Amino acid sequence: MLNRAEQAPVLIVGGGIGGLAVALALAQKGVRTQVIEQAGEFKEVGAGIQLGPNVFRMFDVLGLTEAVSALAVFPENLIMLDAITGEEVTRVPLDGRFRARFTHPYALIYRPDLLSVLLAACRNSNLIEFYTSQKVTAVEQHARGVTARSDEGYAYEGAALIGADGLWSTVRQLIVGDGKPQVAGHITYRAVLPTKEVPEHLRRWSMTFWAGEKVHLVLYPLRGGELYNLVAVFHSNRYEEGWDSFGDPAELHERFARTCEPVRTLLGKIESWRMWVLCDRPPIKNWSKGRMTLVGDAAHPMLQYLAQGACMAIEDAVCLANRVESARGDYARAFEAYQAARYLRTGRVQIMARVYGEFYHASGVARELRNMMLSARTAEQSFEAMEWLYGNDTGPTGYGRVFSGAKISAG
Ligand SMILES: Cc1cc2nc3c(=O)[nH]c(=O)nc-3n(C[C@H](O)[C@H](O)[C@H](O)COP(=O)(O)OP(=O)(O)OC[C@H]3O[C@@H](n4cnc5c(N)ncnc54)[C@H](O)[C@@H]3O)c2cc1C
């Protein structure tokens, strides 16, 4: 534990999952932070999120496992079906064998619930201060620290600064300066349905997805089975950028016209969809500059096909706090060490998320081959394919580098 409570705080720009996780991880090391959020309150979009076993290891460290588990659904399987024929392609059991292999579970949670767990833990710490309705527009670095300025005209002074401001990060432009994120040409529609509106034969205690030609649909339960989360994705070059706008259901139905009955039935149940234009960036290895660095989507935005963006942000948080502790207050050194520990892992997830996007949306021969390969897999072979992401790997792309150089402690 560092005795840093009397020093200038670390400024965290953005109070999403990444920003709150890093505030909490630093508080555990005795580091004071100020979280500066542009929105009027800390909130998450009303949709589901999947949590791999790798992020549960971080929850153990952050002391959040119990609170997250109380609100999460623990699905029985990951099930993939062909969206055209409706046939099951493969299922990965998430039972005792999965837990024995990866030591932690796979879970599904309502995003606002995850954020509320993080926020409650942060509020319990007297080392974290919160500022809302403050959009950071400028950041300066000087000999003794950093200054962040908001559009309201406020200046925040800190010893260092962490940009946790997401895909459209302002701080990234000041550190990396690589312009807008890359539009993937994939559009996502998200909705949450009360369970009574999901036909009984389609309710499963599993993460189910139908993979089609340039489309897929995901369905899973949330909040003890009160709700079902639906995510529909299709390829379209019609949109350039933007997010969280109301979608055009006519286009959605047209793109899914060739899919099987369950998929079309589910799409027909939704009256109000929200639309996202998916973006990512190619991986980079340097997202720090002196006393400034990035975490989460600001550092390594990725497509959602491995369901890992938030998990990576939380891994970043734990890793960064460990490096700050090891560097004993030398933030520039800590941030260098943190990105060196993270860029190959997060880069691999960014790249593989693109690959999986193509794989899930395959057509023709590629689709046939995909179905043939996956349906032949045993549970053990599926686990083996997930080892690099969920396993106890301490190699350059394994989660273990989150900890190296610092003691693993249960928060
Ligand atoms: C369709 C979809 C499904 C997904 N599914 C999963 C999944 O199953 N599992 C998973 O792990 N990940 C998933 N993700 C990814 C995950 O949502 C993101 O990676 C994660 O939310 C990133 O968190 P973040 O804190 O880095 O950024 P954000 O959540 O974007 O938070 C950034 C915060 O910074 C604030 N901010 C921005 N600019 C400023 C500024 N200038 N000043 C002050 N505040 C600012 C914002 O208001 C926001 O609160 C999915 C993403 C999508 C699009």
The ligand as a Tripos MOL2 file, in Angstrom:
@<TRIPOS>MOLECULE
LIG
   53    58     1     0     0
SMALL
NO_CHARGES

@<TRIPOS>ATOM
      1 C1        -22.7890   -4.4080  -28.9450 C.3       1 LIG1
      2 C2        -21.7020   -4.5010  -27.9230 C.ar      1 LIG1
      3 C3        -21.6250   -5.6010  -27.0980 C.ar      1 LIG1
      4 C4        -20.5830   -5.7210  -26.1710 C.ar      1 LIG1
      5 N1        -20.5300   -6.8270  -25.3800 N.ar      1 LIG1
      6 C5        -19.5220   -6.9590  -24.4870 C.ar      1 LIG1
      7 C6        -19.4510   -8.1190  -23.6430 C.ar      1 LIG1
      8 O1        -20.3250   -8.9970  -23.7090 O.2       1 LIG1
      9 N2        -18.4050   -8.2220  -22.7630 N.ar      1 LIG1
     10 C7        -17.4380   -7.2470  -22.6700 C.ar      1 LIG1
     11 O2        -16.5150   -7.3890  -21.8580 O.2       1 LIG1
     12 N3        -17.4920   -6.1450  -23.4600 N.ar      1 LIG1
     13 C8        -18.5040   -5.9750  -24.3490 C.ar      1 LIG1
     14 N4        -18.5700   -4.8510  -25.1260 N.ar      1 LIG1
     15 C9        -17.5240   -3.8260  -25.0090 C.3       1 LIG1
     16 C10       -17.7330   -2.9010  -23.8050 C.3       1 LIG1
     17 O3        -19.0290   -2.3530  -23.8280 O.3       1 LIG1
     18 C11       -16.7190   -1.7770  -23.8420 C.3       1 LIG1
     19 O4        -15.4500   -2.2780  -24.1730 O.3       1 LIG1
     20 C12       -16.6350   -1.0970  -22.4630 C.3       1 LIG1
     21 O5        -17.8740   -0.5910  -22.0950 O.3       1 LIG1
     22 C13       -15.5770   -0.0090  -22.5060 C.3       1 LIG1
     23 O6        -15.5620    0.6470  -21.2730 O.3       1 LIG1
     24 P1        -14.7590    2.0180  -21.1260 P.3       1 LIG1
     25 O7        -14.9690    2.4270  -19.6990 O.co2     1 LIG1
     26 O8        -13.3980    1.8720  -21.6640 O.co2     1 LIG1
     27 O9        -15.5020    3.0430  -22.1000 O.3       1 LIG1
     28 P2        -16.9860    3.6070  -22.0500 P.3       1 LIG1
     29 O10       -17.9490    2.6130  -21.5280 O.co2     1 LIG1
     30 O11       -17.2580    4.1760  -23.3980 O.co2     1 LIG1
     31 O12       -16.9250    4.7920  -20.9790 O.3       1 LIG1
     32 C14       -16.3360    6.0150  -21.2890 C.3       1 LIG1
     33 C15       -16.8670    7.0610  -20.3050 C.3       1 LIG1
     34 O13       -16.1580    8.2750  -20.4970 O.3       1 LIG1
     35 C16       -17.0790    9.3580  -20.5780 C.3       1 LIG1
     36 N5        -16.4180   10.3750  -21.4090 N.ar      1 LIG1
     37 C17       -16.1500   10.3050  -22.7410 C.ar      1 LIG1
     38 N6        -15.5170   11.4210  -23.1420 N.ar      1 LIG1
     39 C18       -15.3670   12.2040  -22.0420 C.ar      1 LIG1
     40 C19       -14.7700   13.4860  -21.8260 C.ar      1 LIG1
     41 N7        -14.2010   14.1670  -22.8250 N.pl3     1 LIG1
     42 N8        -14.8090   14.0120  -20.5540 N.ar      1 LIG1
     43 C20       -15.3800   13.3170  -19.5290 C.ar      1 LIG1
     44 N9        -15.9650   12.0990  -19.7000 N.ar      1 LIG1
     45 C21       -15.9440   11.5510  -20.9310 C.ar      1 LIG1
     46 C22       -18.3190    8.7370  -21.1860 C.3       1 LIG1
     47 O14       -19.4780    9.4990  -20.9210 O.3       1 LIG1
     48 C23       -18.3440    7.3690  -20.5150 C.3       1 LIG1
     49 O15       -19.0070    7.3940  -19.2700 O.3       1 LIG1
     50 C24       -19.5990   -4.7020  -26.0710 C.ar      1 LIG1
     51 C25       -19.6800   -3.5780  -26.8930 C.ar      1 LIG1
     52 C26       -20.7070   -3.4690  -27.8130 C.ar      1 LIG1
     53 C27       -20.7650   -2.2520  -28.6960 C.3       1 LIG1
@<TRIPOS>BOND
     1     1     2 1
     2     2     3 ar
     3     2    52 ar
     4     3     4 ar
     5     4     5 ar
     6     4    50 ar
     7     5     6 ar
     8     6     7 ar
     9     6    13 1
    10     7     8 2
    11     7     9 ar
    12     9    10 ar
    13    10    11 2
    14    10    12 ar
    15    12    13 ar
    16    13    14 ar
    17    14    15 1
    18    14    50 ar
    19    15    16 1
    20    16    17 1
    21    16    18 1
    22    18    19 1
    23    18    20 1
    24    20    21 1
    25    20    22 1
    26    22    23 1
    27    23    24 1
    28    24    25 2
    29    24    26 1
    30    24    27 1
    31    27    28 1
    32    28    29 2
    33    28    30 1
    34    28    31 1
    35    31    32 1
    36    32    33 1
    37    33    34 1
    38    33    48 1
    39    34    35 1
    40    35    36 1
    41    35    46 1
    42    36    37 ar
    43    36    45 ar
    44    37    38 ar
    45    38    39 ar
    46    39    40 ar
    47    39    45 ar
    48    40    41 1
    49    40    42 ar
    50    42    43 ar
    51    43    44 ar
    52    44    45 ar
    53    46    47 1
    54    46    48 1
    55    48    49 1
    56    50    51 ar
    57    51    52 ar
    58    52    53 1
@<TRIPOS>SUBSTRUCTURE
     1 LIG1         1 GROUP 0 **** ****
